Structures are given as C-alpha cells and as structure tokens.
Amino acid sequence: MKRDVFQAIADPTRRAILVLLAVQAMTPNAIAEHFISTRQAISKHIHILVECELLSQQQQGREIYYHFNPTNVQEVDKWLQQLKDLVEKRFTQLDDVLTKLKTQQK
C-alpha cells in the first residue's frame, strides 16, 4: 500500500530532510550527516519520501543525488487552504453572532 503525502510529512525527520533538500540536492550520506539516526534509518525515510514523490533521484556517476519535488506539496497546501477557509468562515459567523448580540443589548 502506497503512503500518501500526509503520512510522509507526519514524521519530523522526514520534514527536516525535505527542508535540507529544498536548499540543495544531496547524497544519502550527506543527508545522514545532519541527523543522529543511523544511515539505514535515514535511507528508510528517504525511501518513503521518494515513494510519495516528494523527492526525486538523479544518478551522477556513482552517486545518487536526491532533489526536493515541490509538486506533491501542493496537495498539502490545497488542503491547508481549505482548512483555513473553513476556520475563517466560522470566525466570521461567530463575529456576526457577537455583533448581533451586542446590538440587541443596546
């Protein structure tokens, strides 16, 4: 079963890997140097991010470089925008109710 983007970004280590790779492409060893975790654990995180298409890989000689792929992050952004819109609508409704109550008290 393929993981989705939300499962991938749920883990703080994977989010940190995405931040690193948003700045520049890196090899797995270079990524692992930034974490206390084992190289094997970081490889598993990278695998999940690749599976969710948040990272792409490019072979350069004997090295594999991982690049951040922002395309699937748009799915998260779209969901967050929907949530923000819903919350904003609720606050607007609450403001309207409070305004009506305030004018009724006068």
Buried (B, 14 or more C-beta within 10 A) or exposed (E): EEEBBEEBBEEEBBBBBBEBBEEEBBBBEBBBEBBEEEEEEBBEBBEBBBBBEBBBEEEEEEEBBBBBBEEBBEEBEEEEEEEEEEEEEEEEEEEEEEEEEEEEEE
